[in-house]
């Protein structure tokens, strides 16, 4: 347990450190936003590019990995939706948002640093394969389902699945994470190693991704807090932190993934809800309090649940 704590606790201590920087007015939330922008637009894309470019996949197929993870996403999303609509009587839009909150893990800001510390390079390879489709798929599905729920709830005309998918797709083509992944794949296909000087420079920038991601996340959490919705937020957080990783673990074993890839997928699925849930809620103007409460609560409780999952896996 001590070894696990040494790997997991620093993740959440850095988040707490970032939160305290803003809470005690040492830095402003604007600085946290700037750090977050650097992490998302520069540091993490560099990390993904370097990982994919230098990875040895041993001819492994990504499809079993994707199926293992997204089976857990489907289960958690469905349960979250049903909890909101059937148990708490929320409308379709908040049902979609509850599903997103139960299934959209903070893979970039917490998952990557956690897997890097606990699983190592092979775990980062698995994360890179996952992230190649995670953000595009989750954002398209979440936006399309919210559009349909909006149309059914308010009676307003829908933009249509093709129009929404096209809009989200165009945004993703400009997404730095996608660009970093594609650039790494190009180098991987060409087959030549990165020149030593370029690899060293990229490595230095990529090395800042993990600590800055965690600090910036902590600074950003000051915006959210617990905006009511304690009962439903607690239930959705339990689905996110317990049910989803359990589902991913089961499907990973059924499909025969390696222990390293299984650990990487389960650990990243066990991390708290990502800020993308808030972005979707804010875009459609519904459920902001629910999204904020789930993000805050799952992050606070995550230090315990993630440690237990790491102890179970490693």
DAKA-V784872 format. One record per helix or strand of 3 or more residues. SS is the DSSP state (a for helix, b for strand). FROM is the first residue (numbers start at 1). TO is the last residue. If there is no record, write none. Layout:
# DAKA-V784872
ss-><SS SS>
from-><FROM FROM>
to-><TO TO>
This chain:
# DAKA-V784872
ss-><a a a a a a a a a a a a a a>
from-><2 29 63 92 107 121 161 176 196 209 230 259 276 288>
to-><23 54 87 103 118 154 173 190 206 223 254 269 284 313>
